[in-house]
Amino acid sequence: MKLVFLEEESAVSLTNKTPEHQVASLFNRIAGNYDQMNNLITLGTHKHWRTVTMQQLNLKPGSFAIDLCCGTGDWTLALAKAVGPSGRVVGLDFSDEMLAIAKQKVAQAGYQDRVTLIQGDAMSLPYNDDQFDVATIGFGLRNVPDANQVLREMTRVVHPGGQVACLETSQPTQPIIKLGWQAYFKLVPMMTKLAVRNYQDYAYLQHTTAAFVSAKELVKMFEAAGLVGVSYRTFDLGAATLHLGMRPFN
């Protein structure tokens, strides 16, 4: 299937204009190579980003967490380890092929009793208000049709005092670093063409990475969704950013 890249109507919309069914098909196609290519593209640094992120989450044994756009389940498993046998984690994704790989990982880790994997829409979560202690999304916010709606949903389903976390690619602000970052990500489709003979799908992922909002703009989106105490930290000179926010008590 040919992917259609449509330009954003305005900076205000902050949505991914590629049709959702095409994005779902893309992730189904790349599922088998996703982990391999994620390691290649980030040079393995995504593991460190996630480790640091886990240290910032308000998780304890018995917590209830939801991981949106969970993909092949690496962050879901990290959450499951943190909440322990008495806790629960939901991993939600729209790609059945990604979820199939995540299911294998959950079984290998022996976490079937604490992890539930569901196919669903991050913009319309099948949960009532005030259900979770923590809601996370990793490298998925730039691929949903409406990032603002996803943040509103994440805010809705955590209880007052609950935490929302987003780990996402970002855009360095220092001019020289930004030029190097842009040059590297232009090479990503060629790298994947050589590694897995898949140019077009990773050209799309490069496009969404380059087009996503800045770290400061994402802070405003967190606040517009109703979150407070919003903070962020960058990794690798701005290649990725962790944003954290809390649902207020009133």
VENTA-V60007 format. One line per field, one symbol per residue. ss: DSSP state (A for helix, B for strand, O for the rest). burial: I if it has 16 or more other C-alpha atoms within 10 Angstrom, else O. A space follows every 10 residues. Layout:
BEGIN
ss: ???
burial: ???
END
This chain:
BEGIN
ss: OOOOOOOOOO OOOOOOOOOA AAAAAAAAAA AAAAAAAAAA AAOOAAAAAA AAAAAAOOOO OOOBBBBBOO OOOAAAAAAA AAAOOOOBBB BBBOOAAAAA AAAAAAAAAO OOOOBBBBBO OOOOOOOOOO OBBBBBBBOO AAAOOOAAAA AAAAAAABBB BBBBBBBBBO OOOOAAAAAA AAAAAAAAAA AAAAAAOOOA AAAAAAAAAA AOOOAAAAAA AAAAOOBBBB BBBBBAAAOB BBBBBBBOOO
burial: OOOOOOOOOO OOOIIIIIOO OOIIIIIIII IOOIOOIOOO IOOOOIOOII OOIIOOIOIO OIIIIIIIII IIIIIIIOII IIIIOOIIII IIIIIIIIII OIIOIIOOOO IIOIIIIIOI IIIOIOOOOI IIIIIIIIII IIIIIIIIII IIIIIIIIII IIIIIIIIII IIOOOOOIOO IOOOIOOIII IIIOOOOIII IIIIIIOIII IIIIIOOIIO IIIOIIIIOI OIOIIOOIII IIIIIIIOOO
END
